[in-house]
Amino acid sequence: MLSLVFFLLFIPLFALAGVYAERKVSAFIQDRLGPMEVGRYGLLQTLADIIKLLLKEDIIPSLADKRLFKLAPLIIFVAVFAGFAAIPLTPTLIGSGLQVGVFFILAIVSLDVVGIMMAGWSSNSKYPLLGAMRAVAQIISYEIPTGLAILAVVMICQTLDLQSISYQQGIWINHYQHLEADQNYLFGLKPLGIDITLVGGFLTWNIVRMPFLSIAFVIYFIASLAECNRAPFDIPEAESELIGGYHTEYSGLRWAFIMLAEYGMMLLVSFLGVILFLGSWNTPLPNLGYLALADWTSGKPDTLWGQLTSIFWLFSKTFLLIFAQMWIRWTYPRLRIDQLMYLCWKVLVPFALAIVLLCGVWRLWMV
Amino acid sequence: MVLLLFYFFCFLIVVSAFLMLLTRHILYAAFLLLLTFLGIAALYALVGADFLAVSQVVIYVGGVLVLLLFGIMLTHQPVGGQPSAAPQTESRNLWWGALTGIGFFALLAQVIYKADFTSKAWIVSAESQKRLLNNSSIPHLGANLMTHYLLPFEIIAILLLVALVGATLLASRKS
């Protein structure tokens, strides 16, 4: 319940800060100043924009399918929001501790597609329909490399439970049920004989536990950009050719909901990437002899200090990934649709398949 | 609480299925189908079949329904240059359809009534041990798929592969 309230408040706040950060990052990359007028350093600019959006007229085109048009933004937002139910915030705080967390988030992403389609169709206009078609084709295609990259992690961790995956990547591994007797070895390999269960830090992150998962992480990150319709995969809303893609006809509050869902999606895929590959809420600093950095920077799971540190690490890693998303958006040009499909089917999918195979073999060595 | 939720989702499924039959607007029918699928997934989740519930959403909503919507949108030709004319169906075989539906319902209801699930030995034992809802179904599902049901599992895999290759072949054929 706490998790629900937290995300309900946090996602709009994040969207506010995210839009501001996006403008400042883009300004920095393009050697501009960005918003400077409203508040100090333009800090209140997005707040002013939100107030403007709330006061705007809610325009519904007269030839649009009104019922579906009104419903679509809600479906898009609810679908993204539901995904946060399975995200573990701290070792004990998770919306729903369901055993199929990873799989659930994958299902939620596919629900999002239905909302986008509804928005594109019901607008009854050329640009939204084209945008929706592109969005759906793109999201469905990129679900495959995403799914395969996630599958590789699931094979290494042997669970679909996001909290269990989190615990496995740190020094508190033995504090979770069914993991009491588990040991972490360097690169996950027992024959090497280097026990790092109590060392922790980045050495027990999934990308180090199984080094090929770092390639899987790159695949996941690229595919996740496409799933959020972010540049360089933003052909569904390519503003120079489609105006706004599937949300061209939306205005005011409904448009704000679509934007909120978009930033929520960025947050969701970044959270998932951090949890699956980058050690979730575990500290990146390992215990090195007398320098017990991991013990100092992460408290026991059930203490207040443990909660605070884990939330701190999870969020700093997530925000780093979101910064990378913005950085990529403002440095790479948009892909053409054939380049997009080429990248997905001929580059990402074969690599992801090879990594799934490698993970199977690696798992045999890990036992 | 659970019972209330159960009836709520049952109501959702029945109403959306019924409206799906009544509407002539194909896209409305497809979106009502979405509600039916989600309701069924919720029912699975309520009885503790977590994996099945999520599979239902992935396969039916993410796969079948999106394909259906995509098909309607791509093949739909606006009638007489009026883009707002949504694709519609006409209702045919009304009486035969209703008769088949009601007959099937009667048959199923009778079977379920006669089966008397509450006195089945394994259900009674599972209920007394309270194991049913606390355990995930995935480990058993995975172990069984890889041992007892390996052959059907592999046959399905090959079937899907054949379908995939066939679809690619059909799509790449130059006319």
Contacts between the chains, C-beta under 8 A, distances in Angstrom:
chain1	res1	chain2	res2	distance
A	63	B	83	7.2
A	63	B	84	4.7
A	65	B	27	7.8
A	65	B	84	8.0
A	65	B	86	6.9
A	68	B	27	7.4
A	68	B	28	8.0
A	68	B	31	7.0
A	98	B	50	5.7
A	99	B	50	5.9
A	99	B	51	7.9
A	99	B	136	3.5
A	99	B	138	6.1
A	100	B	50	5.0
A	100	B	51	5.5
A	100	B	54	5.2
A	100	B	136	7.2
A	100	B	138	6.7
A	103	B	51	7.3
A	103	B	54	4.8
A	103	B	55	7.8
A	103	B	58	7.3
A	104	B	54	5.2
A	106	B	58	6.4
A	107	B	54	5.0
A	107	B	57	4.0
A	107	B	58	4.6
A	107	B	61	7.4
A	107	B	62	6.5
A	108	B	57	7.9
A	109	B	62	7.9
A	110	B	57	7.2
A	110	B	58	6.2
A	110	B	61	6.2
A	110	B	62	2.7
A	110	B	63	7.7
A	110	B	66	7.0
A	111	B	57	6.7
A	111	B	61	5.8
A	111	B	62	7.2
A	113	B	62	7.0
A	113	B	66	5.5
A	114	B	31	7.8
A	114	B	34	6.0
A	114	B	61	6.6
A	114	B	65	6.6
A	114	B	66	6.6
A	114	B	69	7.2
A	117	B	66	7.1
A	117	B	69	5.2
A	117	B	70	7.6
A	117	B	73	7.3
A	118	B	31	6.7
A	121	B	27	6.6
A	121	B	69	7.8
A	121	B	73	6.0
A	124	B	83	5.9
A	124	B	84	5.7
A	129	B	73	7.1
A	132	B	73	7.7
A	133	B	70	7.8
A	133	B	73	7.0
A	133	B	74	7.6
A	136	B	66	6.5
A	136	B	70	6.3
A	140	B	66	6.7
A	143	B	62	7.6
A	160	B	138	6.4
